[in-house]
Amino acid sequence: MEYMGIERDRLHMSWVSSAEATKFIDVVTQVTEAVRALGPNKHFVKQQAKVA
């Protein structure tokens, strides 16, 4: 992923059973907070068009 310009902390894999709704919510919350803390990925931010 790093080769493609995606930081290691932007990808998370976790095994959650369909019976573990609480764990799913916790995992999603943790990953969302971690990615938001990283801010926008510099490689995939669209540049604003310059007005002449």
Summary of the structure (lengths in Angstrom):
residues: 52
radius of gyration: 15.8
end to end distance: 36.9
largest distance: 57.0
contacts: 77
relative contact order: 0.20
helix: 52%
strand: 0%
